[in-house]
Amino acid sequence: MDYLKEVEGKRVHDPLAQKMRRIIRVAVPVIVGAGPSGLAAAACLKERGLPSLVLERENCLASLWQLKTYDRLRLHLPKEHCELPLMPFPSDFPTYPTKDQFLNYLEAYAKRFDIRPLFNKTVVCAEYDHRSRLWQVTTLGAEKEEETVYLCQWLIVATGENAEEVVPEITGMNEFAGPIIHTSLYKSGHSYHGKKVLVVGCGNSGMEVCLDLCNHNAFPSLVVRDSVHVLPQEMLGRSTFGLSMWLLKWFPVRLVDQFLLLVSGIMLGDTARFGLHRPKLGPLQLKSLSGKTPVLDVGTLANIKAGNIKVCPGIKQLSCHAVEFVDGRVENFDAIILATGYKSNVPSWLKEDKMFSEKDGFPRMPFPNGWKGECGLYAVGFTKRGLLGASLDARRIAEDIEHTQFTAFDLARPRHDNRDPIN
């Protein structure tokens, strides 16, 4: 990569550990994260003739999808709402591509735009230096022995909303005799055949894990602590998401929500009868205000109605083989699966507090204004609007960086007359 210029590379003597520390001046934007958001940003830059440097902590593209998802996973939304900028899905892909198909699409996407991330590069610190007007991005290699500092003018944060697992503290976790795993470690229900499994969390992942357990003849129970909107994946012959987006062109969110709940009630019945109480706000309004995504049912609700999946309240405490719930019930389980989601890890490495909130690691400015910060800092994939939001961010970032480059070039050109520079 001839746009990387190594300005210093030497072995630093450390009596405790020998580390190679390199400082590299980078003349292009640095993108942290080689997931769909990072790839989208790199492709949009490449389309405008701007190369980039992508840093990825794992050894593969889209590590969340490759390493931390279950086997039966499919895109929950139709493919036309999940494609990255400048390249649609293959026409022979199904409406809801499988995990492997989506990964193949991402590999083809990276190849088409010649995106070659530097793998096994964990960013441990990124800080803006006001004297040099450059970002200092410090990474550690796979063996944690090689430290590299990249100096760059533009820093694009693409580590996403799901960088780290959320593992709740439950009283008695250390006493429980069976395995307790996060869904990031769950692959299929094959190893749970005939076992009683408690799934904690009723989002799309928790619901689908319960369904997978049923399909492998396990006996799942689902902890539902909060209210939740469950919608059919499709209604009136169209995807629920696509229909919602179309209706929003003509009607306010409140009316569209009322329509979705009316049709859902006809198709699914009263979910409160089965322990799934709906929030007071409609599904779209709730998504807009809090980022909480409604569950798109792919068969789990039918199993709940049939009694194949039991719905339980919150957990009070665990003991050796038993779980005590907040309503006083006690039941034995063989294993517990935490479908408790993920969180941003940006505050752990980005030394900046104006653009990103230290509380949740998301941009402080709400969508659609959270993509740009100060001093060449950008964010892609933090919109709480999936791949559509990430694609919109990527296009805006590439356009802005191109404009910044040309503006800087124009200001640097010598002038040979006395005309007013404004005119």
VOPAGU-2260 file (C-alpha; in pm, 1 decimal, decimal comma):
REM VOPAGU-2260
SITE   aa  ch    i         X         Y         Z
SITE  MET   A    0       0,0       0,0       0,0
SITE  ASP   A    1     197,8     295,0    -129,4
SITE  TYR   A    2     -27,1     544,5      47,8
SITE  LEU   A    3     105,6     425,0     383,8
SITE  LYS   A    4     427,2     591,5     483,8
SITE  GLU   A    5     616,6     451,0     777,7
SITE  VAL   A    6     774,7     740,1     961,4
SITE  GLU   A    7     919,1     539,8    1247,8
SITE  GLY   A    8     967,9     170,1    1321,4
SITE  LYS   A    9    1183,2      49,2    1601,6
SITE  ARG   A   10    1187,1    -206,3    1878,7
SITE  VAL   A   11    1127,7     -47,4    2215,4
SITE  HIS   A   12    1321,7    -203,0    2499,6
SITE  ASP   A   13    1088,1    -315,7    2776,7
SITE  PRO   A   14    1219,3    -539,7    3053,7
SITE  LEU   A   15     876,6    -700,5    3090,4
SITE  ALA   A   16     790,9    -751,4    2722,7
SITE  GLN   A   17     960,3    -693,4    2392,7
SITE  LYS   A   18     726,0    -489,4    2174,9
SITE  MET   A   19     771,0    -357,6    1826,5
SITE  ARG   A   20     618,3     -11,0    1804,7
SITE  ARG   A   21     563,3     137,2    1461,9
SITE  ILE   A   22     424,8     476,9    1369,9
SITE  ILE   A   23     271,7     498,7    1023,7
SITE  ARG   A   24     144,0     811,4     852,2
SITE  VAL   A   25    -168,5     728,7     652,5
SITE  ALA   A   26    -279,7     959,1     371,6
SITE  VAL   A   27    -627,8     807,1     349,1
SITE  PRO   A   28    -928,5     761,7     580,4
SITE  VAL   A   29    -890,6     491,5     844,2
SITE  ILE   A   30   -1198,3     275,0     897,7
SITE  VAL   A   31   -1225,1      79,3    1222,5
SITE  GLY   A   32   -1427,6    -236,7    1161,5
SITE  ALA   A   33   -1465,0    -467,8     859,7
SITE  GLY   A   34   -1831,0    -550,9     906,9
SITE  PRO   A   35   -2104,3    -447,2     661,1
SITE  SER   A   36   -2084,1     -82,7     774,7
SITE  GLY   A   37   -1707,1     -60,6     729,4
SITE  LEU   A   38   -1726,4    -230,5     389,6
SITE  ALA   A   39   -2001,2       9,2     279,4
SITE  ALA   A   40   -1791,9     311,3     379,5
SITE  ALA   A   41   -1484,2     175,6     200,3
SITE  ALA   A   42   -1683,4     101,2    -116,6
SITE  CYS   A   43   -1842,1     447,1    -129,5
SITE  LEU   A   44   -1499,7     605,3     -88,9
SITE  LYS   A   45   -1353,6     379,8    -358,0
SITE  GLU   A   46   -1631,8     480,5    -598,4
SITE  ARG   A   47   -1512,0     840,2    -562,5
SITE  GLY   A   48   -1151,0     743,3    -624,2
SITE  LEU   A   49   -1057,1     755,3    -256,3
SITE  PRO   A   50    -878,0     453,4    -106,9
SITE  SER   A   51    -904,6     373,1     262,3
SITE  LEU   A   52    -738,6     160,9     528,7
SITE  VAL   A   53    -970,5     -82,2     710,9
SITE  LEU   A   54    -860,5    -217,4    1049,9
SITE  GLU   A   55   -1030,4    -532,0    1184,2
SITE  ARG   A   56    -969,1    -696,8    1521,3
SITE  GLU   A   57   -1067,7   -1047,0    1403,7
SITE  ASN   A   58    -921,8   -1254,2    1120,0
SITE  CYS   A   59   -1219,5   -1225,3     883,4
SITE  LEU   A   60   -1479,2    -995,2     733,3
SITE  ALA   A   61   -1807,8    -946,9     920,0
SITE  SER   A   62   -1682,1   -1125,8    1229,8
SITE  LEU   A   63   -2015,5   -1095,0    1411,7
SITE  TRP   A   64   -2188,1   -1283,5    1131,2
SITE  GLN   A   65   -1904,4   -1529,8    1079,3
SITE  LEU   A   66   -1822,3   -1615,0    1439,2
SITE  LYS   A   67   -2113,3   -1520,5    1665,1
SITE  THR   A   68   -2436,9   -1617,8    1493,5
SITE  TYR   A   69   -2642,7   -1936,5    1496,5
SITE  ASP   A   70   -2664,2   -2169,6    1198,6
SITE  ARG   A   71   -3030,1   -2116,8    1104,7
SITE  LEU   A   72   -3002,0   -1738,0    1090,2
SITE  ARG   A   73   -3148,6   -1558,6     790,6
SITE  LEU   A   74   -3191,9   -1190,8     719,7
SITE  HIS   A   75   -3511,9   -1084,4     892,6
SITE  LEU   A   76   -3585,5    -823,8     625,8
SITE  PRO   A   77   -3615,2    -877,2     248,5
SITE  LYS   A   78   -3285,4    -859,5      62,7
SITE  GLU   A   79   -3370,3    -535,4    -117,9
SITE  HIS   A   80   -3371,3    -359,7     221,3
SITE  CYS   A   81   -3036,7    -510,0     326,8
SITE  GLU   A   82   -2809,9    -458,5      27,3
SITE  LEU   A   83   -2502,8    -240,1      60,5
SITE  PRO   A   84   -2445,1      64,1    -163,7
SITE  LEU   A   85   -2354,3      10,5    -529,1
SITE  MET   A   86   -2414,3    -367,3    -539,8
SITE  PRO   A   87   -2747,5    -553,2    -516,1
SITE  PHE   A   88   -2786,3    -911,1    -402,5
SITE  PRO   A   89   -2772,9   -1178,2    -675,3
SITE  SER   A   90   -3112,1   -1222,0    -839,1
SITE  ASP   A   91   -3118,2   -1593,8    -759,6
SITE  PHE   A   92   -3091,7   -1532,8    -383,1
SITE  PRO   A   93   -3416,9   -1592,6    -191,3
SITE  THR   A   94   -3615,5   -1306,6     -42,5
SITE  TYR   A   95   -3457,8   -1373,0     297,6
SITE  PRO   A   96   -3096,0   -1483,6     233,8
SITE  THR   A   97   -2933,9   -1733,2     468,6
SITE  LYS   A   98   -2635,8   -1652,4     685,1
SITE  ASP   A   99   -2398,1   -1822,5     438,5
SITE  GLN   A  100   -2551,1   -1640,9     141,9
SITE  PHE   A  101   -2514,2   -1306,9     315,0
SITE  LEU   A  102   -2150,3   -1382,3     396,7
SITE  ASN   A  103   -2086,2   -1482,8      35,3
SITE  TYR   A  104   -2239,3   -1152,2     -71,8
SITE  LEU   A  105   -2007,2    -959,4     162,1
SITE  GLU   A  106   -1700,9   -1148,6      34,1
SITE  ALA   A  107   -1801,2   -1069,1    -324,9
SITE  TYR   A  108   -1862,0    -706,6    -225,6
SITE  ALA   A  109   -1512,7    -671,7     -77,6
SITE  LYS   A  110   -1360,8    -833,5    -385,4
SITE  ARG   A  111   -1550,6    -610,8    -627,7
SITE  PHE   A  112   -1430,9    -291,7    -458,0
SITE  ASP   A  113   -1085,6    -431,2    -378,1
SITE  ILE   A  114   -1130,3    -385,4      -3,2
SITE  ARG   A  115    -844,5    -560,3     175,8
SITE  PRO   A  116    -863,5    -502,2     551,2
SITE  LEU   A  117    -569,2    -544,9     784,5
SITE  PHE   A  118    -687,4    -832,3    1003,2
SITE  ASN   A  119    -593,5    -906,6    1365,3
SITE  LYS   A  120    -556,9    -535,1    1434,6
SITE  THR   A  121    -735,3    -446,4    1758,7
SITE  VAL   A  122    -776,9     -71,7    1806,6
SITE  VAL   A  123    -704,2      -1,6    2172,6
SITE  CYS   A  124    -693,8     376,9    2154,4
SITE  ALA   A  125    -783,9     653,3    1910,0
SITE  GLU   A  126    -716,3    1013,1    2005,9
SITE  TYR   A  127    -701,3    1340,7    1817,8
SITE  ASP   A  128    -376,7    1537,8    1840,8
SITE  HIS   A  129    -450,7    1907,7    1801,0
SITE  ARG   A  130     -88,4    2000,7    1733,2
SITE  SER   A  131     -48,2    1775,8    1430,8
SITE  ARG   A  132    -420,9    1786,6    1346,0
SITE  LEU   A  133    -415,6    1411,4    1305,1
SITE  TRP   A  134    -585,6    1114,6    1465,9
SITE  GLN   A  135    -354,6     873,1    1644,0
SITE  VAL   A  136    -501,0     523,5    1613,0
SITE  THR   A  137    -315,0     265,0    1821,3
SITE  THR   A  138    -355,5    -105,4    1744,3
SITE  LEU   A  139    -224,8    -430,8    1885,8
SITE  GLY   A  140    -153,0    -733,7    1668,0
SITE  ALA   A  141    -277,5   -1089,0    1714,3
SITE  GLU   A  142      -0,1   -1176,0    1959,6
SITE  LYS   A  143     -40,4    -842,8    2143,2
SITE  GLU   A  144     334,4    -790,5    2100,8
SITE  GLU   A  145     331,0    -553,1    1805,2
SITE  GLU   A  146     191,5    -205,2    1857,8
SITE  THR   A  147     119,4      14,9    1557,9
SITE  VAL   A  148      11,1     377,7    1563,5
SITE  TYR   A  149    -162,4     503,3    1249,5
SITE  LEU   A  150    -169,7     880,4    1196,8
SITE  CYS   A  151    -459,4     994,1     979,2
SITE  GLN   A  152    -670,8    1295,2     892,0
SITE  TRP   A  153   -1005,3    1108,7     880,4
SITE  LEU   A  154   -1127,2     843,2    1122,5
SITE  ILE   A  155   -1442,3     642,7    1045,7
SITE  VAL   A  156   -1587,1     444,8    1336,8
SITE  ALA   A  157   -1756,7     133,0    1197,0
SITE  THR   A  158   -1744,5    -101,5    1494,8
SITE  GLY   A  159   -2122,7     -94,8    1509,7
SITE  GLU   A  160   -2400,6    -132,3    1759,0
SITE  ASN   A  161   -2316,8    -496,7    1836,6
SITE  ALA   A  162   -1947,0    -497,0    1922,9
SITE  GLU   A  163   -1963,6    -657,9    2267,8
SITE  GLU   A  164   -2202,3    -903,7    2431,8
SITE  VAL   A  165   -2431,5    -783,3    2708,5
SITE  VAL   A  166   -2418,5   -1034,7    2995,0
SITE  PRO   A  167   -2652,3    -948,5    3283,8
SITE  GLU   A  168   -2564,0   -1012,0    3646,3
SITE  ILE   A  169   -2811,0   -1265,5    3786,5
SITE  THR   A  170   -2801,3   -1364,3    4151,5
SITE  GLY   A  171   -2665,6   -1717,6    4184,9
SITE  MET   A  172   -2503,4   -1741,7    3841,2
SITE  ASN   A  173   -2192,0   -1898,5    3994,2
SITE  GLU   A  174   -2401,6   -2162,0    4170,4
SITE  PHE   A  175   -2589,4   -2287,2    3863,3
SITE  ALA   A  176   -2454,7   -2631,8    3768,2
SITE  GLY   A  177   -2546,9   -2626,2    3399,1
SITE  PRO   A  178   -2393,3   -2419,5    3119,5
SITE  ILE   A  179   -2481,9   -2051,9    3088,4
SITE  ILE   A  180   -2390,7   -1912,4    2745,4
SITE  HIS   A  181   -2461,4   -1601,5    2542,5
SITE  THR   A  182   -2627,3   -1645,9    2203,2
SITE  SER   A  183   -2294,5   -1543,8    2049,3
SITE  LEU   A  184   -2177,6   -1897,0    2138,2
SITE  TYR   A  185   -2497,0   -2076,0    2033,1
SITE  LYS   A  186   -2488,1   -2256,9    1697,8
SITE  SER   A  187   -2782,5   -2497,8    1699,2
SITE  GLY   A  188   -3011,5   -2693,5    1926,9
SITE  HIS   A  189   -2849,4   -3025,6    1836,0
SITE  SER   A  190   -2660,1   -3054,4    2165,5
SITE  TYR   A  191   -2971,4   -2964,7    2367,6
SITE  HIS   A  192   -3185,6   -3257,6    2250,1
SITE  GLY   A  193   -3420,5   -3363,7    2529,8
SITE  LYS   A  194   -3300,0   -3091,7    2768,7
SITE  LYS   A  195   -3487,2   -2816,0    2947,0
SITE  VAL   A  196   -3338,8   -2485,8    2835,6
SITE  LEU   A  197   -3418,4   -2137,0    2964,5
SITE  VAL   A  198   -3373,3   -1858,7    2709,1
SITE  VAL   A  199   -3339,0   -1513,0    2863,1
SITE  GLY   A  200   -3450,0   -1233,8    2630,0
SITE  CYS   A  201   -3745,5   -1205,4    2390,9
SITE  GLY   A  202   -3601,2   -1016,7    2095,9
SITE  ASN   A  203   -3564,8   -1165,4    1750,2
SITE  SER   A  204   -3264,3   -1375,5    1857,1
SITE  GLY   A  205   -3430,1   -1513,0    2170,9
SITE  MET   A  206   -3745,9   -1601,1    1981,0
SITE  GLU   A  207   -3556,1   -1772,1    1701,9
SITE  VAL   A  208   -3329,5   -1966,4    1938,8
SITE  CYS   A  209   -3642,9   -2100,0    2110,7
SITE  LEU   A  210   -3778,9   -2209,3    1774,0
SITE  ASP   A  211   -3450,4   -2379,2    1687,5
SITE  LEU   A  212   -3452,1   -2561,3    2021,4
SITE  CYS   A  213   -3805,5   -2685,0    1950,5
SITE  ASN   A  214   -3695,0   -2812,7    1612,0
SITE  HIS   A  215   -3421,1   -3015,5    1786,2
SITE  ASN   A  216   -3664,8   -3166,6    2037,7
SITE  ALA   A  217   -3548,6   -2963,5    2334,7
SITE  PHE   A  218   -3789,1   -2811,8    2590,4
SITE  PRO   A  219   -3736,7   -2432,4    2586,2
SITE  SER   A  220   -3879,1   -2168,8    2815,5
SITE  LEU   A  221   -3858,1   -1798,1    2736,9
SITE  VAL   A  222   -3802,6   -1522,9    2993,7
SITE  VAL   A  223   -4008,7   -1215,7    2902,5
SITE  ARG   A  224   -3942,7    -929,7    3142,7
SITE  ASP   A  225   -4067,2    -636,4    2935,1
SITE  SER   A  226   -4344,2    -565,1    2690,2
SITE  VAL   A  227   -4274,5    -658,6    2329,3
SITE  HIS   A  228   -4431,7    -609,6    1987,8
SITE  VAL   A  229   -4462,2    -931,5    1788,5
SITE  LEU   A  230   -4556,6    -882,2    1422,8
SITE  PRO   A  231   -4592,2   -1134,0    1140,2
SITE  GLN   A  232   -4290,6   -1128,4     909,5
SITE  GLU   A  233   -4526,4   -1077,8     617,5
SITE  MET   A  234   -4879,3    -939,7     586,5
SITE  LEU   A  235   -5110,6    -891,1     290,5
SITE  GLY   A  236   -4863,6   -1068,3      65,2
SITE  ARG   A  237   -4577,0    -829,4     137,9
SITE  SER   A  238   -4300,8    -809,0     395,1
SITE  THR   A  239   -4420,3    -622,1     702,2
SITE  PHE   A  240   -4116,6    -394,5     684,7
SITE  GLY   A  241   -4164,2    -314,6     315,4
SITE  LEU   A  242   -4533,8    -250,9     363,7
SITE  SER   A  243   -4459,7     -21,5     656,4
SITE  MET   A  244   -4208,2     180,7     455,5
SITE  TRP   A  245   -4458,6     219,7     172,2
SITE  LEU   A  246   -4740,5     327,4     403,6
SITE  LEU   A  247   -4517,0     585,3     573,5
SITE  LYS   A  248   -4492,1     768,4     241,7
SITE  TRP   A  249   -4861,8     848,1     266,3
SITE  PHE   A  250   -4965,6     831,9     630,6
SITE  PRO   A  251   -4829,0     945,4     969,3
SITE  VAL   A  252   -4652,1     695,1    1194,0
SITE  ARG   A  253   -4945,9     679,0    1435,5
SITE  LEU   A  254   -5188,5     560,8    1167,2
SITE  VAL   A  255   -4941,3     311,6    1022,6
SITE  ASP   A  256   -4884,4     168,6    1370,6
SITE  GLN   A  257   -5259,6     131,2    1419,2
SITE  PHE   A  258   -5285,8     -51,7    1089,3
SITE  LEU   A  259   -4996,0    -286,2    1172,4
SITE  LEU   A  260   -5146,0    -371,1    1511,5
SITE  LEU   A  261   -5491,8    -428,5    1360,6
SITE  VAL   A  262   -5360,9    -672,4    1099,5
SITE  SER   A  263   -5130,1    -838,2    1352,8
SITE  GLY   A  264   -5423,7    -889,9    1586,0
SITE  ILE   A  265   -5618,1   -1061,0    1309,2
SITE  MET   A  266   -5326,8   -1280,5    1203,7
SITE  LEU   A  267   -5165,5   -1360,0    1539,7
SITE  GLY   A  268   -5441,4   -1303,4    1792,0
SITE  ASP   A  269   -5400,5   -1137,6    2129,9
SITE  THR   A  270   -5036,1   -1204,0    2223,9
SITE  ALA   A  271   -5099,7   -1085,8    2581,6
SITE  ARG   A  272   -5290,9   -1412,7    2641,0
SITE  PHE   A  273   -4957,7   -1591,9    2610,4
SITE  GLY   A  274   -4752,6   -1355,5    2826,7
SITE  LEU   A  275   -4636,9   -1126,1    2546,2
SITE  HIS   A  276   -4782,1    -787,5    2639,9
SITE  ARG   A  277   -4755,5    -507,1    2387,6
SITE  PRO   A  278   -4599,1    -167,3    2474,2
SITE  LYS   A  279   -4821,5     138,7    2487,5
SITE  LEU   A  280   -4637,8     295,5    2194,0
SITE  GLY   A  281   -4684,0     144,6    1849,6
SITE  PRO   A  282   -4399,9     -61,0    1694,7
SITE  LEU   A  283   -4272,0     207,3    1456,7
SITE  GLN   A  284   -4298,8     489,5    1705,4
SITE  LEU   A  285   -4121,1     280,8    1969,0
SITE  LYS   A  286   -3845,9     193,6    1721,5
SITE  SER   A  287   -3799,8     558,4    1631,9
SITE  LEU   A  288   -3784,2     681,0    1991,9
SITE  SER   A  289   -3591,1     401,4    2163,3
SITE  GLY   A  290   -3438,7     188,1    1889,6
SITE  LYS   A  291   -3624,6    -119,2    2019,5
SITE  THR   A  292   -3700,1    -344,5    1724,5
SITE  PRO   A  293   -4029,2    -536,2    1702,2
SITE  VAL   A  294   -4006,1    -913,9    1676,6
SITE  LEU   A  295   -4085,6   -1047,0    1330,3
SITE  ASP   A  296   -4237,1   -1386,4    1394,1
SITE  VAL   A  297   -4104,4   -1678,5    1188,6
SITE  GLY   A  298   -4291,5   -1956,4    1370,2
SITE  THR   A  299   -4209,9   -1910,0    1737,5
SITE  LEU   A  300   -4553,5   -1779,0    1832,6
SITE  ALA   A  301   -4726,7   -2091,7    1701,6
SITE  ASN   A  302   -4505,1   -2301,0    1929,2
SITE  ILE   A  303   -4585,2   -2076,4    2225,4
SITE  LYS   A  304   -4957,8   -2119,0    2156,3
SITE  ALA   A  305   -4912,1   -2497,4    2126,6
SITE  GLY   A  306   -4733,2   -2510,8    2461,6
SITE  ASN   A  307   -4399,9   -2617,2    2313,0
SITE  ILE   A  308   -4238,8   -2298,7    2446,0
SITE  LYS   A  309   -4326,3   -2175,9    2796,1
SITE  VAL   A  310   -4325,6   -1802,5    2870,8
SITE  CYS   A  311   -4179,5   -1706,9    3210,5
SITE  PRO   A  312   -4144,6   -1378,0    3401,7
SITE  GLY   A  313   -3814,3   -1229,3    3513,1
SITE  ILE   A  314   -3556,8   -1426,4    3711,6
SITE  LYS   A  315   -3513,6   -1362,9    4082,5
SITE  GLN   A  316   -3219,8   -1595,6    4143,9
SITE  LEU   A  317   -3045,9   -1916,8    4039,6
SITE  SER   A  318   -2940,1   -2216,7    4244,3
SITE  CYS   A  319   -2765,7   -2544,0    4158,0
SITE  HIS   A  320   -3019,7   -2674,5    3904,7
SITE  ALA   A  321   -3315,6   -2444,9    3963,9
SITE  VAL   A  322   -3438,1   -2101,8    3861,7
SITE  GLU   A  323   -3662,0   -1897,4    4089,1
SITE  PHE   A  324   -3876,8   -1646,2    3905,0
SITE  VAL   A  325   -4007,9   -1314,8    4037,8
SITE  ASP   A  326   -4357,7   -1461,9    4074,9
SITE  GLY   A  327   -4226,3   -1721,7    4319,4
SITE  ARG   A  328   -4225,0   -2018,3    4082,8
SITE  VAL   A  329   -3922,4   -2251,0    4094,0
SITE  GLU   A  330   -3829,1   -2477,2    3803,3
SITE  ASN   A  331   -3530,6   -2694,0    3715,1
SITE  PHE   A  332   -3331,1   -2637,0    3395,7
SITE  ASP   A  333   -3035,9   -2806,1    3229,8
SITE  ALA   A  334   -2896,0   -2495,5    3057,9
SITE  ILE   A  335   -2946,7   -2120,2    3022,7
SITE  ILE   A  336   -2897,6   -1919,7    2702,4
SITE  LEU   A  337   -2865,5   -1542,0    2731,9
SITE  ALA   A  338   -3028,9   -1369,1    2435,9
SITE  THR   A  339   -2953,3   -1037,2    2600,1
SITE  GLY   A  340   -2807,5    -857,9    2302,7
SITE  TYR   A  341   -2498,2    -652,6    2235,3
SITE  LYS   A  342   -2362,1    -305,1    2295,1
SITE  SER   A  343   -2122,4     -55,9    2139,8
SITE  ASN   A  344   -1761,3     -66,8    2262,4
SITE  VAL   A  345   -1662,8     277,2    2132,4
SITE  PRO   A  346   -1611,9     439,7    2477,6
SITE  SER   A  347   -1347,8     178,2    2561,9
SITE  TRP   A  348   -1107,6     294,8    2289,3
SITE  LEU   A  349   -1216,2     629,6    2138,9
SITE  LYS   A  350   -1083,2     914,1    2353,8
SITE  GLU   A  351   -1349,5    1165,4    2255,8
SITE  ASP   A  352   -1670,4    1271,8    2427,4
SITE  LYS   A  353   -1833,9    1527,2    2198,3
SITE  MET   A  354   -1965,8    1303,3    1920,4
SITE  PHE   A  355   -2012,4     974,4    2106,1
SITE  SER   A  356   -2190,9     927,6    2436,3
SITE  GLU   A  357   -1983,8     764,1    2708,6
SITE  LYS   A  358   -2303,7     607,2    2843,1
SITE  ASP   A  359   -2405,9     389,7    2547,8
SITE  GLY   A  360   -2133,1     441,5    2286,7
SITE  PHE   A  361   -2372,6     587,7    2028,8
SITE  PRO   A  362   -2356,0     927,9    1859,6
SITE  ARG   A  363   -2518,8    1195,0    2072,7
SITE  MET   A  364   -2701,3    1343,7    1774,4
SITE  PRO   A  365   -3004,3    1137,1    1670,0
SITE  PHE   A  366   -3059,1     999,9    1321,1
SITE  PRO   A  367   -3004,4    1131,1    1057,9
SITE  ASN   A  368   -2742,9    1369,3    1202,1
SITE  GLY   A  369   -2515,0    1135,7    1395,1
SITE  TRP   A  370   -2275,7    1044,9    1112,1
SITE  LYS   A  371   -2035,9    1340,7    1137,9
SITE  GLY   A  372   -1833,6    1477,9    1427,1
SITE  GLU   A  373   -1545,4    1723,0    1452,9
SITE  CYS   A  374   -1186,1    1705,4    1327,8
SITE  GLY   A  375   -1252,2    1444,1    1059,3
SITE  LEU   A  376   -1440,2    1198,8    1282,9
SITE  TYR   A  377   -1727,9     999,2    1133,4
SITE  ALA   A  378   -1964,2     719,8    1239,9
SITE  VAL   A  379   -2127,1     456,8    1018,6
SITE  GLY   A  380   -2375,4     195,0    1133,4
SITE  PHE   A  381   -2500,4     353,7    1456,6
SITE  THR   A  382   -2843,3     461,8    1331,3
SITE  LYS   A  383   -3047,0     179,1    1491,4
SITE  ARG   A  384   -3189,8     136,5    1141,7
SITE  GLY   A  385   -2993,7    -164,0    1022,7
SITE  LEU   A  386   -2813,4    -187,4     691,7
SITE  LEU   A  387   -3031,2      81,2     532,7
SITE  GLY   A  388   -2908,8     332,8     787,5
SITE  ALA   A  389   -2547,5     221,4     748,1
SITE  SER   A  390   -2569,4     261,7     370,5
SITE  LEU   A  391   -2703,0     613,8     406,4
SITE  ASP   A  392   -2419,1     700,4     647,2
SITE  ALA   A  393   -2157,5     553,9     412,2
SITE  ARG   A  394   -2271,0     762,9     115,5
SITE  ARG   A  395   -2276,4    1084,4     318,8
SITE  ILE   A  396   -1931,7    1020,0     465,7
SITE  ALA   A  397   -1772,5     952,6     127,8
SITE  GLU   A  398   -1928,2    1265,9     -20,0
SITE  ASP   A  399   -1812,1    1477,0     273,5
SITE  ILE   A  400   -1453,3    1348,3     266,7
SITE  GLU   A  401   -1432,3    1403,9    -109,1
SITE  HIS   A  402   -1560,8    1758,5     -60,5
SITE  THR   A  403   -1308,3    1816,1     220,2
SITE  GLN   A  404   -1023,9    1698,2      -2,0
SITE  PHE   A  405   -1119,6    1923,1    -292,0
SITE  THR   A  406   -1180,0    2220,6     -60,6
SITE  ALA   A  407    -836,3    2178,1      94,1
SITE  PHE   A  408    -680,4    2148,9    -250,2
SITE  ASP   A  409    -859,5    2460,2    -374,2
SITE  LEU   A  410    -751,6    2665,9     -72,1
SITE  ALA   A  411    -392,7    2552,5    -117,8
SITE  ARG   A  412    -369,3    2662,1    -483,4
SITE  PRO   A  413    -161,5    2978,5    -537,3
SITE  ARG   A  414    -346,6    3281,9    -667,3
SITE  HIS   A  415    -191,4    3506,1    -930,2
SITE  ASP   A  416    -425,0    3802,2    -917,0
SITE  ASN   A  417    -581,2    4036,6    -664,7
SITE  ARG   A  418    -940,5    3918,6    -702,4
SITE  ASP   A  419   -1154,0    3875,2    -395,7
SITE  PRO   A  420   -1121,9    3501,6    -301,2
SITE  ILE   A  421   -1495,1    3490,7    -227,0
SITE  ASN   A  422   -1588,7    3583,9    -581,4
